[in-house]
């Protein structure tokens, strides 16, 4: 295996900008905003993200399914249980 070809794997904090939730994880991201955040007494690079599991409707349970023009009903009529 070649030496010095892999990116550095380090601790990084991701912050959801819509909820303010922070996640400490590891990443190979090299370009960050230059900001740091102190978490548990340690300084970490900060990466701000727009959507995370804390704000995405699928994970928060606020997702709604919109049936436009009765497509589900048409499908059920066409391919529903046949007797």
C-alpha positions as CSV (number, residue, x, y, z in Angstrom):
1,X,0.0,0.0,0.0
2,X,1.3,3.4,-0.9
3,X,2.1,5.8,1.9
4,X,0.7,9.3,2.2
5,X,-2.1,9.0,-0.4
6,X,-5.1,8.8,1.9
7,X,-6.8,11.9,3.3
8,X,-6.6,12.7,7.0
9,X,-9.5,11.2,8.9
10,X,-10.4,13.5,11.8
11,X,-13.1,14.5,14.2
12,X,-15.6,17.1,12.8
13,X,-18.8,18.7,14.2
14,X,-21.7,19.1,11.8
15,X,-24.3,21.7,12.7
16,X,-27.8,21.7,11.3
17,X,-28.5,25.4,10.6
18,X,-32.3,25.1,10.8
19,X,-32.5,23.4,14.2
20,X,-29.1,24.1,15.7
21,X,-28.5,20.4,16.4
22,X,-24.8,19.4,16.5
23,X,-23.3,16.0,15.6
24,X,-19.8,15.0,16.4
25,X,-18.4,12.5,13.9
26,X,-15.3,11.7,11.8
27,X,-14.8,12.9,8.3
28,X,-12.2,13.4,5.6
29,X,-13.5,16.8,4.7
30,X,-10.7,19.2,4.0
31,X,-12.6,22.4,3.2
32,X,-14.5,23.7,6.2
33,X,-15.7,27.2,6.9
34,X,-12.7,27.8,9.1
35,X,-14.9,28.1,12.1
36,X,-14.3,25.9,15.2
37,X,-16.7,24.9,18.0
38,X,-15.9,23.8,21.5
39,X,-17.7,20.6,22.4
40,X,-16.9,18.6,25.6
41,X,-13.9,20.8,26.3
42,X,-12.3,20.2,22.8
43,X,-12.1,22.4,19.7
44,X,-13.4,20.8,16.5
45,X,-13.8,22.1,12.9
46,X,-17.4,23.2,12.3
47,X,-19.3,22.3,9.1
48,X,-22.8,23.9,8.7
49,X,-25.4,21.8,6.8
50,X,-28.9,22.7,5.7
51,X,-30.6,19.3,6.2
52,X,-29.9,16.5,8.7
53,X,-31.9,13.8,10.4
54,X,-32.9,16.5,13.0
55,X,-34.7,18.6,10.4
56,X,-35.6,16.3,7.5
57,X,-39.4,15.7,7.3
58,X,-38.9,12.0,6.8
59,X,-37.0,11.5,10.0
60,X,-39.1,14.0,12.1
61,X,-42.4,12.3,11.2
62,X,-43.8,15.4,9.5
63,X,-43.7,14.1,6.0
64,X,-47.1,14.0,4.2
65,X,-48.0,12.0,1.1
66,X,-50.1,14.0,-1.3
67,X,-52.4,12.1,-3.6
68,X,-52.9,14.2,-6.7
69,X,-55.8,13.4,-8.9
70,X,-56.7,10.2,-7.2
71,X,-53.7,8.2,-8.6
72,X,-53.7,5.8,-5.7
73,X,-57.4,5.1,-6.2
74,X,-56.9,4.6,-9.9
75,X,-54.1,2.1,-9.2
76,X,-56.2,0.2,-6.6
77,X,-59.1,0.0,-9.0
78,X,-57.0,-1.2,-11.8
79,X,-54.7,-3.6,-10.0
80,X,-56.5,-4.2,-6.7
81,X,-57.5,-7.6,-5.4
82,X,-59.4,-9.5,-8.0
83,X,-62.0,-12.0,-6.9
